[in-house]
Amino acid sequence: MKNITRLSLSISAAVLLFAACSKSTPVTNPNGGNNGGNTGGNNGGSNPPVTWPSPAGDVVGKITVGYQGWFACIGDKSPINGWWHWTQDWSKIPSPTNKGMVSWPDMKEYTNKYPTAFANLNSGAPATLFSSFDDQTVDVQFSWMKQYGIDCAALQRFNPTGGEGPIRDAVTVKVKASAEKYGVKFYIMYDVSGWTNMQTEMKNDWKNKMKAYTSSSMYAKQNGKPVVCIWGFGFNDGNHNFDVAQCLDVIQFFKDQGCYVIGGVPTHWRDQNSDSRAGFISVYKAFNMLSPWMVGRMSTIIDEDNFYVNVNTPDLAYCKQYGIDYQPCVLPGDLQSGHRKHGDFMWRQFYNMVKLGVQGIYISMFDEYNESNQIAKTAATQADVPAGSGFLSLDEDGTACSSDYYLRLTNDGGKMLKKTISLTSTRPTKPVE
């Protein structure tokens, strides 16, 4: 995704919009109710008006994390039999010249550990990695979600018809088991990137495979409906080339299946320029909830405050007007690029979004070691990374941070969203407890 920051409204106009988007009084959706039923949508259909926002459920009023679950290692007995996402060349062992990760995980709590061709850690311990195919890996990661107050995991699902299909299916089984074991909700999040026959194949995948998971006691429901997310409609990057009719057809399919449908949409979806294709506003308005993408869009607290005024505030006002729930992204920051500021970067987003009155928060991401935006446990010091690797640890700016620090920050952010702690611009969690 391109790093585009288009600030489209003046501060004075945005302040007026902020006043308009107060959550103190529910409003009716003048266009027939995005949240009320499976037909009619946002375009004046037969649904009666409904109140906005949706009541608290498994995504409204909750913290959701994006969960990749896409790491494998040769020797883990997985169907893919490769170093899935750990390397550029999955057939070859991870090394300084063949790496797909940008941050190094804290490996202390994993039982199965797979040797790499990196030098030993600076502590002298072997440089090992985990596999998402191992039950214990998914188990320990979902135990962290439970421990740190994460309500829901959005399991990423790319085109399952190719060579990755069997391992993605296997990981879904493991996610269901761990979610049920620890009492963490989950839902399927389809990523349409590079999907050629998306319109047919996604419907078949849902009906023949993924719909069965909605019978799980831990499958997320909102407004009494199973949650599904579609990420990628309308992106203007050449990798999401579906037209408006195709997108509307797929959204309506899921509504007809009885689902509450979230859209992972471009950052500037309202403008329909820069990162959004023109003419897609009807697609965005057809979703029950919108979750604009933010990775690569900001790197400083000044950026965050600008987005709050010029993007998030008018976004929420628009969503209120059309009866759409709003779930913005919160990022820990790119560790390798020095964005994190020992938690200040992430906490400012929590503060701004809770102050704004959003319906939910989506953390990008739980285990994204490939983009350095993970909140899962990460090397705390240089003793915990391979010697000579160049990976930064969580103390990169000179402030010591525990490996679970961003999980603890997420826990506090969730408490602030749910009003169990007061709104505060100062993060309650210390970098090291």
C-alpha positions in Angstrom: 0.0 0.0 0.0 1.3 3.5 -0.8 2.0 5.9 2.0 -0.6 8.6 1.2 -1.7 11.2 3.6 -4.4 13.4 2.0 -5.8 15.9 4.5 -9.0 16.8 2.8 -10.9 19.1 5.2 -10.0 22.3 7.0 -9.7 22.1 10.8 -12.7 24.4 11.3 -14.9 22.3 9.1 -13.8 19.2 10.8 -14.6 20.6 14.2 -18.2 21.3 13.1 -18.4 17.7 11.9 -17.1 16.5 15.2 -20.0 18.2 16.9 -22.4 16.5 14.6 -21.1 13.0 15.4 -21.6 12.9 19.1 -22.9 9.5 20.3 -25.1 11.0 23.0 -28.4 10.6 21.0 -29.1 7.6 18.7 -30.3 8.6 15.3 -32.3 6.8 12.6 -30.8 5.9 9.3 -32.6 7.9 6.7 -31.7 5.5 3.9 -33.5 2.4 5.2 -31.1 1.0 7.7 -27.8 -0.6 7.0 -28.0 -2.5 10.2 -31.6 -3.7 9.9 -32.0 -6.8 7.8 -30.4 -8.4 4.8 -32.1 -6.5 2.0 -32.6 -2.9 1.1 -29.1 -1.9 2.3 -28.2 1.8 2.3 -29.9 2.8 -0.9 -33.5 3.3 0.2 -34.7 -0.3 0.4 -37.7 -1.6 2.2 -36.1 -1.9 5.7 -37.6 0.3 8.4 -35.4 2.9 9.9 -33.1 1.7 12.7 -31.2 3.4 15.4 -27.5 4.1 15.1 -25.0 3.0 16.4 -25.6 -0.7 16.7 -25.8 -2.0 20.2 -22.7 -3.5 21.9 -22.0 -7.0 20.5 -18.9 -9.0 19.5 -17.4 -6.2 17.4 -19.3 -3.0 18.4 -17.8 -1.8 21.7 -15.0 -4.3 21.4 -11.3 -4.6 20.5 -10.6 -6.8 17.4 -7.1 -7.8 16.3 -6.2 -8.8 12.7 -4.7 -12.4 13.0 -2.6 -13.6 10.1 -1.8 -17.1 11.4 0.3 -17.5 8.3 3.7 -18.8 9.4 5.0 -22.3 8.7 8.4 -24.0 8.9 9.9 -27.0 7.0 9.6 -29.9 9.4 6.3 -28.9 11.0 4.4 -31.5 8.9 2.1 -28.8 7.5 0.6 -29.2 4.0 2.7 -26.3 2.6 6.1 -27.8 3.6 7.9 -24.5 3.4 9.0 -21.5 5.4 5.6 -19.8 4.8 6.0 -16.0 5.2 9.2 -16.3 7.2 11.3 -16.0 4.0 11.2 -14.6 0.5 12.0 -18.0 -0.9 9.8 -20.4 1.1 11.8 -23.4 0.0 14.9 -22.2 1.7 15.8 -21.7 5.4 15.5 -18.2 6.9 18.8 -16.3 6.9 20.1 -12.8 6.7 19.8 -13.0 2.9 16.4 -14.8 2.8 14.0 -13.2 5.3 10.4 -12.2 5.1 10.1 -10.9 8.7 11.0 -7.4 9.8 10.7 -8.0 13.5 11.9 -11.0 15.6 9.4 -12.7 17.9 9.9 -13.5 21.5 10.1 -17.3 21.4 10.2 -18.1 25.1 6.7 -19.5 25.4 6.6 -21.7 22.3 7.2 -25.4 22.7 8.1 -26.3 19.1 10.9 -24.2 17.8 12.4 -24.5 14.4 16.2 -23.7 13.8 17.1 -21.1 11.2 20.4 -20.1 9.5 20.6 -16.9 11.4 23.4 -16.5 13.9 22.6 -17.3 17.5 20.8 -14.6 19.5 23.0 -12.1 21.2 22.2 -14.0 24.4 23.8 -17.1 22.9 20.4 -18.9 22.5 19.7 -20.5 19.1 17.7 -18.3 16.6 14.4 -20.3 16.2 11.0 -19.5 14.9 7.4 -20.8 15.4 4.9 -22.4 13.1 1.2 -21.4 13.0 0.5 -25.0 12.0 1.4 -26.2 15.5 -1.6 -26.4 17.9 0.6 -25.0 20.7 1.5 -21.9 18.7 -2.1 -20.9 18.1 -3.0 -21.9 21.7 -0.4 -19.7 23.3 -1.3 -16.7 21.0 -5.0 -17.0 21.9 -4.1 -17.4 25.5 -2.4 -14.0 25.2 -5.6 -12.5 23.7 -7.6 -13.7 26.6 -5.0 -12.6 29.2 -4.7 -9.1 27.7 -8.4 -8.4 27.2 -8.6 -8.8 23.4 -12.2 -9.6 22.5 -12.1 -10.9 19.0 -9.7 -12.1 16.3 -10.3 -11.5 12.6 -8.7 -14.5 10.9 -7.3 -13.4 7.5 -8.4 -15.6 4.6 -6.8 -15.1 1.2 -7.8 -17.0 -2.0 -8.1 -20.6 -0.7 -8.2 -22.2 -4.2 -4.4 -22.0 -4.7 -1.5 -23.9 -3.0 -2.0 -22.2 0.3 -5.6 -23.5 0.6 -4.9 -26.6 2.7 -2.8 -24.9 5.3 -5.2 -22.0 5.6 -8.0 -24.5 6.1 -5.9 -26.3 8.8 -5.1 -23.1 10.6 -8.8 -22.2 10.7 -9.6 -25.4 12.5 -6.9 -24.6 15.1 -8.2 -21.0 15.5 -11.7 -22.4 16.2 -10.3 -24.8 18.8 -8.2 -22.2 20.6 -10.9 -19.5 20.5 -13.3 -22.0 22.1 -10.7 -23.0 24.7 -9.9 -19.5 25.8 -13.2 -17.8 25.2 -12.1 -15.4 22.5 -14.4 -14.6 19.6 -13.3 -14.9 16.0 -14.6 -14.3 12.5 -13.5 -14.7 8.9 -11.9 -11.8 7.1 -11.6 -12.3 3.4 -8.7 -10.4 1.7 -9.5 -10.0 -2.0 -6.0 -9.0 -3.0 -5.1 -10.6 -6.3 -8.2 -12.8 -6.4 -9.1 -13.4 -10.0 -12.5 -15.3 -9.7 -13.4 -13.7 -6.4 -17.1 -13.3 -7.0 -17.7 -17.0 -7.5 -14.9 -18.5 -5.4 -15.6 -16.5 -2.3 -19.3 -17.5 -2.3 -18.4 -21.1 -2.8 -15.8 -21.0 0.0 -18.3 -19.5 2.4 -21.1 -21.9 1.6 -18.9 -25.0 1.4 -16.3 -24.3 4.2 -16.4 -21.2 6.3 -20.1 -20.9 7.0 -19.9 -24.1 9.1 -17.7 -22.2 11.6 -20.6 -19.8 12.5 -22.0 -22.7 14.6 -19.1 -22.3 17.0 -20.0 -20.7 20.3 -17.1 -18.3 19.8 -17.9 -17.2 16.2 -18.5 -13.5 16.5 -22.1 -12.2 16.2 -23.2 -8.6 15.8 -26.9 -7.6 15.9 -27.5 -11.4 16.2 -25.8 -12.1 12.9 -22.5 -13.9 12.1 -19.7 -11.4 11.3 -17.7 -11.6 8.1 -15.3 -9.0 6.8 -14.2 -8.3 3.2 -11.0 -6.4 2.9 -9.9 -4.7 -0.3 -13.0 -3.5 -2.3 -12.3 -0.1 -3.9 -8.5 0.1 -3.4 -6.8 2.0 -6.2 -3.6 0.0 -6.4 -4.1 -2.3 -9.4 -4.5 -5.4 -7.1 -8.2 -5.1 -6.4 -9.7 -4.8 -9.8 -13.4 -5.6 -9.2 -16.1 -3.3 -10.4 -18.9 -1.8 -8.4 -21.5 -4.4 -9.5 -19.3 -7.3 -8.5 -18.6 -5.8 -5.1 -22.2 -5.0 -4.4 -23.2 -8.5 -5.5 -20.8 -10.1 -3.0 -21.9 -7.9 -0.2 -25.5 -8.6 -0.9 -24.7 -12.4 -1.0 -23.4 -12.2 2.6 -26.3 -10.2 3.7 -28.7 -12.8 2.2 -26.7 -15.4 4.1 -27.7 -13.6 7.3 -24.3 -11.9 7.9 -23.2 -8.6 9.4 -20.7 -7.4 6.8 -17.6 -5.3 7.6 -15.7 -3.6 4.9 -11.9 -3.1 5.1 -11.8 0.0 2.9 -9.2 2.5 1.7 -8.1 5.2 4.1 -9.7 8.0 2.0 -12.8 6.1 1.1 -15.1 9.2 1.3 -12.9 11.2 -1.1 -12.8 8.5 -3.7 -9.5 9.6 -5.0 -5.9 8.9 -4.1 -6.1 5.4 -2.6 -9.8 4.9 -3.5 -11.2 4.2 -6.9 -13.8 6.6 -8.1 -17.5 5.6 -8.1 -17.3 3.2 -5.1 -19.3 5.1 -2.6 -22.3 2.9 -3.1 -20.1 -0.1 -2.2 -18.8 1.5 1.0 -22.3 2.5 2.0 -23.5 -1.1 1.5 -21.4 -2.4 4.4 -22.8 -2.7 8.0 -19.4 -1.4 9.4 -16.4 0.3 7.8 -12.8 -0.2 8.9 -10.5 2.1 6.9 -6.9 0.9 6.5 -4.2 2.9 8.2 -0.9 1.0 7.9 1.7 3.2 6.2 -0.4 6.4 6.6 1.1 7.9 9.7 4.3 7.7 11.6 4.1 10.6 14.2 1.7 11.8 16.8 1.2 15.0 14.7 0.1 12.7 11.9 -2.4 11.0 14.2 -3.9 14.3 15.4 -4.2 15.5 11.8 -6.0 12.3 10.9 -8.3 12.6 13.9 -9.4 16.1 12.8 -9.4 15.8 9.0 -10.2 12.1 8.4 -11.6 10.2 11.4 -14.0 12.9 12.6 -15.7 13.4 9.2 -15.6 9.7 8.6 -17.7 9.1 11.7 -20.1 11.9 10.8 -20.7 10.3 7.4 -21.2 6.9 9.0 -23.7 8.3 11.4 -25.6 9.9 8.6 -25.9 6.6 6.8 -26.3 4.3 9.7 -22.9 2.6 9.3 -20.8 1.5 12.3 -17.2 2.7 12.3 -14.2 0.6 13.4 -11.0 2.5 12.7 -7.5 1.0 12.8 -5.1 1.5 15.7 -1.5 0.7 15.0 1.4 0.0 17.4 3.7 1.5 14.8 6.4 0.2 12.6 9.1 -1.0 15.0 11.8 -1.2 12.5 11.2 2.4 11.4 11.2 3.8 14.9 7.6 4.9 15.0 6.6 3.4 18.3 8.0 5.9 20.8 7.7 3.3 23.6 4.0 3.2 23.4 3.1 6.9 23.0 2.3 6.5 19.3 -0.2 3.7 19.9 -1.8 5.3 23.0 -2.5 8.6 21.2 -4.6 6.7 18.7 -6.5 4.9 21.4 -7.1 8.3 23.1 -8.2 10.0 19.9 -10.5 7.2 18.8 -12.2 6.7 22.2 -12.6 10.5 22.5 -14.2 10.5 19.1 -16.8 7.9 20.1 -16.0 5.1 17.6 -18.1 1.9 17.5 -15.1 -0.5 17.8 -11.3 -0.6 17.3 -9.4 -2.9 14.9 -5.7 -3.5 15.8 -3.4 -3.8 12.8 -2.1 -6.4 13.5 -1.6 -9.1 16.1 1.1 -11.2 14.5 2.3 -9.1 11.5 6.1 -9.6 12.0 6.4 -9.1 8.2 5.5 -5.4 8.4 6.8 -4.8 12.0 3.3 -3.8 13.1 2.8 -6.7 15.5 1.5 -6.4 19.1 2.3 -10.1 19.9 5.3 -10.7 22.1 8.5 -9.4 20.4 12.2 -9.3 21.2 12.5 -6.9 24.1 16.2 -6.2 23.9 19.1 -6.8 21.6 19.9 -10.0 23.6 16.8 -11.4 22.1 17.6 -10.9 18.4 20.0 -12.8 16.2 23.5 -11.4 16.3 24.3 -9.1 13.3 20.7 -9.4 12.0 19.9 -5.7 12.2 16.5 -6.4 13.8 15.4 -3.7 16.2 14.1 -4.7 19.6 11.4 -3.0 21.6 14.0 -0.9 23.5 15.1 0.7 20.2 14.7 4.3 21.4 16.5 3.7 24.7 13.4 3.0 26.8 13.2 -0.6 28.1 10.0 -2.3 27.2 8.8 -5.8 28.1 8.1 -8.2 25.3 4.3 -8.0 26.1 4.2 -4.2 26.3 1.9 -3.7 23.3 -0.4 -6.4 24.5 -0.7 -4.5 27.8 -1.3 -1.2 26.0 -4.0 -2.9 24.0 -5.6 -4.2 27.2 -5.7 -0.6 28.6 -7.0 0.8 25.3 -9.8 -1.7 25.5 -10.7 -0.7 29.0 -10.8 2.9 27.9 -13.1 2.0 25.0 -15.4 0.2 27.4 -15.2 3.0 29.9 -13.9 0.8 32.7 -11.1 3.3 33.0 -11.4 7.0 32.3 -10.4 8.7 29.1 -6.8 9.7 29.5 -4.1 11.0 27.1 -1.4 9.5 29.4 -0.9 5.8 28.9 -1.6 4.0 32.2 0.8 1.1 31.3 4.5 1.5 32.0 6.9 0.0 29.4 8.3 -2.4 32.0 6.2 -3.5 35.0 
